[in-house]
Amino acid sequence: MDLKKVLSLFGELIKARQTILLLYTGVLSYLITVFGLVMEINWFNLLHLAISLYLAVSGTTVLNMYIDRDIDAIMERTKDRPLPSGKVTTSTVLIVGIVLTVSGVVLAFLTLNLVTAIIIFLGFFFDVVVYSILLKRRTKYSIIFGGIAGGLPAWAGRTAILGSLDWVGFLFLIFILAWIPVHILTIALIPKNFKGYKDAGIPMWPVVSSEKQTMRVIAIGAFLSSVALYEVAQILDVNAIVRIIWGVCCVIIIILVVKNLIKPSNKLTFLIFKIASLYMIIGFLLVLIGVILQ
């Protein structure tokens, strides 16, 4: 197998886009904190944070691939992933997952402050142990713990500078935790994915609850995530124009999810799914720009 194929396979295993998105939240949170405190960027510290997060998040994702291999083989959306498609062996995936995760967590404990290292470890713990192993196959509420895991890299970016927990870091966590249903449940509502979850016996919201209730959860998530990041902008005294722009973004996504709640549409559900990641990316970027311009 040539290098290009190996890198492509590795990218599939770590869900490269998802990993980069979580790394992005950690790095942007770090930069928001630096500029908010009017500090010089410690590039070595930032590099250690980025590498630790990348390794830990990648390893956690690979371990989830290992745990979910039987589910992935059933679902149409996931049946072509490396394990169910036979592109790689289970033992290889398990070893790679363990090595990446341990490397990321150990590097964090060696190079970052204790609070940040613990947060990075908890990201693995909530995602693999609590979410994937204990709850994913048992309850629809598992996504809450998956959301906590998704929000911890952003909090780690904040604590890498502060060395302690604060309200802004917690709001970053809430922003992503509330954003998760907007992203995940819209995927689950798409008919072919709904069938996949049902066939695999995964109690996602649309499978065990009504479509209407699922839409309500998505709408609540969009509202709470908007409020959480707007509160961050208020606390950090972000530039007023930037706050207005973020407010417009919030109104747009809330209108979309409420419209879909009132009159459900597969087309609109898919649109919300497509713009959800952009919504998160823009949110962090606007806060950073707003802090720089304050």
C-alpha positions as CSV (number, residue, x, y, z in Angstrom):
1,M,0.0,0.0,0.0
2,D,1.5,3.4,-1.1
3,L,1.8,6.4,1.2
4,K,-1.2,8.2,-0.3
5,K,-3.5,5.2,0.5
6,V,-2.1,4.9,4.0
7,L,-2.8,8.6,4.7
8,S,-6.2,8.3,3.2
9,L,-7.0,5.3,5.4
10,F,-5.7,7.0,8.5
11,G,-7.8,10.0,7.7
12,E,-10.9,7.8,7.5
13,L,-10.0,6.1,10.8
14,I,-9.6,9.4,12.7
15,K,-12.6,11.1,10.9
16,A,-10.2,13.8,9.8
17,R,-12.8,16.6,9.4
18,Q,-14.3,15.9,12.8
19,T,-10.9,15.8,14.4
20,I,-9.7,19.0,12.8
21,L,-13.0,20.7,13.8
22,L,-12.4,19.8,17.5
23,L,-8.8,20.8,17.2
24,Y,-9.9,24.1,15.7
25,T,-12.1,24.8,18.8
26,G,-9.2,24.2,21.1
27,V,-6.8,26.4,19.2
28,L,-9.3,29.2,18.7
29,S,-10.2,29.1,22.4
30,Y,-6.5,29.4,23.2
31,L,-6.1,32.4,20.9
32,I,-9.3,34.0,22.2
33,T,-7.9,33.8,25.7
34,V,-4.5,35.1,24.7
35,F,-5.9,38.2,22.9
36,G,-8.5,38.7,25.6
37,L,-5.8,39.0,28.2
38,V,-3.5,41.0,25.9
39,M,-0.7,38.5,26.1
40,E,2.0,37.3,23.8
41,I,1.4,33.9,22.2
42,N,3.5,31.2,23.7
43,W,4.0,29.2,20.5
44,F,5.6,26.2,22.2
45,N,2.6,26.0,24.6
46,L,0.2,26.3,21.7
47,L,2.1,23.6,19.8
48,H,2.0,21.2,22.7
49,L,-1.7,21.9,23.1
50,A,-2.4,21.3,19.4
51,I,-0.4,18.1,19.3
52,S,-1.9,16.7,22.5
53,L,-5.4,17.4,21.3
54,Y,-4.8,16.0,17.9
55,L,-3.4,12.8,19.2
56,A,-6.0,12.3,22.0
57,V,-9.0,13.2,19.8
58,S,-7.7,11.0,16.9
59,G,-7.0,8.1,19.2
60,T,-10.4,8.4,20.8
61,T,-12.1,8.4,17.4
62,V,-10.1,5.3,16.4
63,L,-11.1,3.5,19.6
64,N,-14.8,4.4,18.9
65,M,-14.3,2.9,15.4
66,Y,-13.1,-0.3,17.1
67,I,-16.1,-0.3,19.6
68,D,-18.7,0.4,16.9
69,R,-17.4,-1.9,14.2
70,D,-20.5,-4.2,14.4
71,I,-22.9,-1.2,14.2
72,D,-21.0,0.4,11.4
73,A,-21.2,-2.9,9.3
74,I,-25.0,-2.6,9.5
75,M,-25.6,1.0,8.7
76,E,-25.6,2.3,5.1
77,R,-23.8,5.5,6.1
78,T,-20.9,3.7,7.8
79,K,-20.5,0.3,6.1
80,D,-17.6,1.5,4.0
81,R,-15.5,2.6,7.0
82,P,-12.1,0.9,7.3
83,L,-13.1,-1.8,9.7
84,P,-16.5,-3.0,8.3
85,S,-15.1,-2.8,4.7
86,G,-12.1,-5.0,5.7
87,K,-9.5,-2.3,4.7
88,V,-7.7,-2.8,8.1
89,T,-7.7,-5.4,10.9
90,T,-9.4,-5.0,14.3
91,S,-6.1,-5.5,16.1
92,T,-4.4,-2.8,14.1
93,V,-7.2,-0.3,14.8
94,L,-7.2,-1.1,18.5
95,I,-3.4,-0.7,18.7
96,V,-3.4,2.5,16.8
97,G,-6.2,3.9,18.9
98,I,-4.5,3.1,22.2
99,V,-1.1,4.4,21.0
100,L,-2.6,7.7,19.8
101,T,-4.8,8.3,22.9
102,V,-2.1,7.4,25.4
103,S,0.5,9.6,23.5
104,G,-1.9,12.6,23.5
105,V,-2.8,12.3,27.2
106,V,0.8,11.6,28.4
107,L,2.1,14.6,26.3
108,A,-0.5,16.8,27.9
109,F,0.5,15.8,31.4
110,L,4.2,16.3,30.5
111,T,3.9,19.7,28.7
112,L,0.7,21.4,29.8
113,N,-0.7,22.4,33.2
114,L,-2.5,19.8,35.3
115,V,-6.0,21.1,34.7
116,T,-5.7,21.0,31.0
117,A,-4.2,17.5,31.0
118,I,-7.1,16.3,33.1
119,I,-9.6,17.9,30.7
120,I,-8.0,16.2,27.7
121,F,-8.1,12.9,29.6
122,L,-11.7,13.4,30.4
123,G,-12.4,14.0,26.8
124,F,-11.3,10.4,26.1
125,F,-13.1,9.1,29.2
126,F,-16.5,10.7,28.4
127,D,-16.3,9.8,24.7
128,V,-15.1,6.2,24.8
129,V,-16.1,4.9,28.2
130,V,-19.2,6.8,29.1
131,Y,-20.7,7.5,25.7
132,S,-19.6,4.6,23.4
133,I,-19.2,1.7,25.9
134,L,-21.8,2.4,28.6
135,L,-24.6,4.5,27.1
136,K,-24.7,4.6,23.3
137,R,-26.5,1.3,22.9
138,R,-28.8,1.9,25.9
139,T,-30.2,5.4,25.9
140,K,-30.9,8.3,23.7
141,Y,-29.4,10.6,26.3
142,S,-26.0,9.3,25.5
143,I,-25.5,12.2,23.1
144,I,-25.3,14.5,26.2
145,F,-22.1,12.8,27.3
146,G,-20.8,12.7,23.7
147,G,-21.5,16.4,23.6
148,I,-19.5,17.0,26.8
149,A,-16.5,15.1,25.2
150,G,-16.9,17.3,22.2
151,G,-16.8,20.5,24.2
152,L,-13.8,19.7,26.3
153,P,-11.1,20.5,23.7
154,A,-12.4,24.1,23.7
155,W,-12.3,24.3,27.5
156,A,-8.7,22.8,27.3
157,G,-7.7,25.7,25.0
158,R,-8.9,28.2,27.7
159,T,-7.2,26.4,30.7
160,A,-3.9,26.0,28.8
161,I,-3.5,29.7,29.4
162,L,-5.4,30.2,32.7
163,G,-4.4,27.0,34.5
164,S,-7.8,27.0,36.1
165,L,-11.5,26.7,35.3
166,D,-13.7,29.7,34.6
167,W,-17.2,30.7,33.4
168,V,-16.1,31.4,29.8
169,G,-14.5,28.0,29.4
170,F,-17.7,26.4,30.8
171,L,-19.7,28.4,28.3
172,F,-17.5,27.1,25.5
173,L,-18.4,23.6,26.7
174,I,-22.1,24.5,26.8
175,F,-22.0,26.0,23.3
176,I,-20.6,22.8,21.8
177,L,-22.7,20.5,24.0
178,A,-25.9,22.3,22.8
179,W,-24.6,22.3,19.2
180,I,-24.2,18.5,19.1
181,P,-28.0,17.8,18.8
182,V,-28.2,20.3,15.9
183,H,-25.4,18.3,14.1
184,I,-26.1,14.7,15.2
185,L,-29.9,14.6,15.3
186,T,-30.3,16.1,11.9
187,I,-28.1,13.3,10.5
188,A,-30.3,10.8,12.3
189,L,-33.5,12.3,10.9
190,I,-32.3,11.7,7.3
191,P,-34.4,8.6,6.2
192,K,-31.5,6.3,5.2
193,N,-29.6,7.1,8.4
194,F,-32.8,6.7,10.5
195,K,-33.2,3.2,9.0
196,G,-29.6,2.5,9.8
197,Y,-29.8,3.4,13.4
198,K,-33.1,1.4,13.7
199,D,-31.6,-1.7,12.1
200,A,-28.5,-1.4,14.3
201,G,-30.7,-1.1,17.5
202,I,-29.2,2.3,18.4
203,P,-31.7,4.3,20.5
204,M,-31.2,7.7,18.8
205,W,-33.9,10.3,19.5
206,P,-35.8,9.8,16.2
207,V,-35.8,6.0,16.6
208,V,-37.2,5.9,20.2
209,S,-39.1,9.2,20.2
210,S,-41.2,11.1,17.7
211,E,-39.8,13.2,14.9
212,K,-41.5,16.2,16.5
213,Q,-39.7,15.7,19.8
214,T,-36.4,15.3,18.0
215,M,-37.1,18.6,16.2
216,R,-37.7,20.2,19.6
217,V,-34.4,19.0,20.9
218,I,-32.6,20.4,17.8
219,A,-34.4,23.7,18.3
220,I,-33.5,23.9,22.0
221,G,-29.9,23.0,21.1
222,A,-29.7,25.8,18.5
223,F,-31.1,28.3,21.0
224,L,-28.9,27.4,23.9
225,S,-25.7,27.2,21.8
226,S,-26.5,30.7,20.4
227,V,-27.1,32.1,23.9
228,A,-24.0,30.5,25.3
229,L,-21.6,32.0,22.7
230,Y,-23.3,35.3,22.8
231,E,-22.8,35.4,26.6
232,V,-19.1,34.6,26.0
233,A,-19.0,37.6,23.6
234,Q,-20.6,39.8,26.3
235,I,-18.2,38.7,29.1
236,L,-15.2,39.2,26.9
237,D,-16.5,42.6,25.8
238,V,-16.3,41.6,22.2
239,N,-16.5,44.3,19.5
240,A,-20.2,45.4,19.2
241,I,-20.3,45.0,15.4
242,V,-19.0,41.4,15.7
243,R,-21.7,40.7,18.4
244,I,-24.4,42.0,16.0
245,I,-23.0,39.7,13.2
246,W,-23.1,36.7,15.6
247,G,-26.6,37.7,16.6
248,V,-27.7,37.6,12.9
249,C,-26.1,34.1,12.6
250,C,-28.0,32.9,15.6
251,V,-31.3,34.3,14.3
252,I,-30.8,32.5,11.0
253,I,-30.2,29.1,12.4
254,I,-33.0,29.5,15.0
255,I,-35.4,30.4,12.2
256,L,-34.3,27.4,10.2
257,V,-34.8,24.9,13.1
258,V,-38.1,26.4,14.2
259,K,-39.4,26.3,10.6
260,N,-38.4,22.7,10.4
261,L,-40.1,22.1,13.7
262,I,-43.4,23.6,12.4
263,K,-43.2,22.1,9.0
264,P,-40.7,19.2,8.8
265,S,-38.8,18.8,5.5
266,N,-36.0,16.3,4.6
267,K,-34.5,19.0,2.4
268,L,-34.4,21.6,5.3
269,T,-33.2,19.0,7.8
270,F,-30.2,18.2,5.4
271,L,-29.6,22.0,5.0
272,I,-29.4,22.4,8.8
273,F,-27.0,19.5,9.0
274,K,-24.8,21.0,6.2
275,I,-24.5,24.4,7.9
276,A,-24.1,23.2,11.5
277,S,-20.3,22.9,11.3
278,L,-20.0,26.2,9.5
279,Y,-22.1,27.8,12.3
280,M,-19.6,26.5,14.9
281,I,-16.6,27.6,12.9
282,I,-17.9,31.1,12.3
283,G,-18.9,31.4,16.0
284,F,-15.4,30.8,17.3
285,L,-13.8,32.9,14.6
286,L,-16.1,35.9,15.2
287,V,-15.3,35.8,19.0
288,L,-11.6,35.8,18.2
289,I,-12.0,38.7,15.7
290,G,-14.2,40.6,18.2
291,V,-11.6,40.2,21.0
292,I,-8.8,41.4,18.8
293,L,-10.9,44.4,17.7
294,Q,-12.2,45.4,21.2
